[in-house]
Amino acid sequence: MKKNSYQQLSRRERQVLDVLYREERASAARIRERMPDPPSYSAVRALLRVLEEKGVIRHEVQDMHYVYLPAVPRDEAKRSALRHLVGTFFGGSVEAAVATLVSGDELSKAELDRLGRMIDKRRKEEGR
């Protein structure tokens, strides 16, 4: 997936891709079941065809049925989505995004401790 591909997908295309990242692999029927306010089965099949043409997903044949899976590794997609989120909501500032998470109630003490250790490790690696 190219750097900005995820955000260039339509809402429905992103929904299909979200299902595939959660499920890892799924038939068109399973994807439709897992979509919010699902479109018709034929509309899902059309979305799958478009996503394959865009190179975002691929299919394999399993027991004479198509099974779809993401063409981009989950970690690469996570980084792309995070870049988009940070760019859109935090003006490109990773520090502002992390500060928002740390200042809220979403993180437990254990999570904050783990993040602190990760930051310390990164500082040592960078020689800071």
C-alpha positions in Angstrom: 0.0 0.0 0.0 1.4 3.3 -1.0 2.0 5.9 1.7 -1.4 7.6 1.5 -3.4 4.7 0.0 -5.6 3.9 3.0 -7.1 7.4 3.3 -7.7 7.5 -0.5 -10.1 4.6 -0.2 -13.8 5.2 0.0 -15.6 4.7 3.3 -17.0 1.3 2.2 -13.6 0.2 0.8 -12.0 1.1 4.2 -14.8 -0.9 6.0 -14.0 -4.0 3.9 -10.3 -3.6 4.6 -11.0 -3.1 8.3 -12.9 -6.4 8.4 -10.0 -8.2 6.6 -7.4 -6.9 9.1 -9.6 -8.1 12.0 -10.4 -11.5 10.4 -7.1 -11.9 8.6 -9.0 -13.7 5.7 -12.6 -14.0 4.9 -15.1 -14.8 2.1 -17.3 -12.1 0.6 -20.3 -13.3 2.6 -18.3 -13.1 5.9 -17.0 -9.7 5.0 -20.6 -8.5 4.4 -21.7 -10.0 7.7 -19.0 -8.1 9.6 -19.6 -4.7 7.9 -21.7 -2.0 9.6 -24.9 -1.4 7.7 -23.9 -3.8 5.0 -24.5 -3.2 1.4 -25.9 -5.9 -0.9 -23.8 -9.0 -1.6 -23.2 -7.9 -5.2 -22.0 -4.5 -3.9 -19.5 -6.2 -1.6 -18.2 -8.3 -4.5 -17.8 -5.1 -6.6 -15.9 -3.5 -3.7 -13.6 -6.5 -3.5 -12.9 -6.4 -7.2 -12.0 -2.7 -7.0 -9.8 -3.3 -4.0 -8.0 -6.1 -5.8 -7.5 -3.8 -8.8 -6.0 -1.2 -6.5 -3.6 -3.8 -5.1 -4.9 -3.4 -1.5 -6.3 -7.0 -1.2 -5.8 -10.3 -2.9 -7.6 -13.6 -3.0 -6.9 -17.3 -2.8 -9.1 -20.1 -3.8 -10.1 -22.4 -0.9 -12.6 -25.2 -1.5 -13.7 -23.7 -4.8 -14.5 -20.3 -3.1 -12.6 -17.0 -3.1 -11.1 -16.1 0.3 -9.8 -12.5 0.5 -6.9 -11.2 2.6 -5.0 -7.9 2.8 -2.1 -7.5 0.4 -0.3 -5.2 2.8 1.1 -6.4 6.1 -0.7 -5.3 9.2 2.3 -3.4 10.6 2.7 -1.4 7.4 -1.0 -0.6 7.4 -0.9 0.4 11.1 2.0 2.8 10.4 0.1 4.4 7.4 -3.1 4.8 9.4 -1.2 6.3 12.3 0.7 8.8 10.1 -2.7 9.8 8.7 -4.2 10.2 12.2 -1.2 12.2 13.4 -1.2 14.4 10.3 -5.0 15.0 10.4 -5.6 15.6 14.1 -2.3 16.6 15.5 -0.7 18.7 12.7 1.9 16.1 12.2 3.1 16.2 15.8 3.7 12.7 17.2 4.5 14.5 20.6 1.0 16.0 20.6 -0.6 12.7 19.8 1.3 10.9 22.6 0.6 13.8 25.0 -3.1 13.4 24.3 -3.0 9.7 25.1 -0.9 10.2 28.2 -3.0 13.0 29.7 -6.3 11.1 29.4 -7.7 8.3 31.5 -7.2 5.7 28.7 -3.9 4.3 29.9 -3.4 2.3 33.1 -0.4 2.7 35.4 1.1 -0.5 34.0 0.7 0.8 30.4 2.3 4.1 31.3 5.2 2.2 33.0 5.7 0.1 29.8 5.7 3.3 27.6 8.2 4.9 29.9 10.5 1.9 29.5 10.1 2.0 25.7 11.0 5.7 25.7 14.1 5.1 28.0 15.2 2.3 25.7 14.8 4.4 22.6 16.8 7.2 24.2 19.7 4.8 25.0 19.6 3.5 21.4 19.8 7.0 20.0 22.5 8.1 22.5 20.4 10.8 23.9 
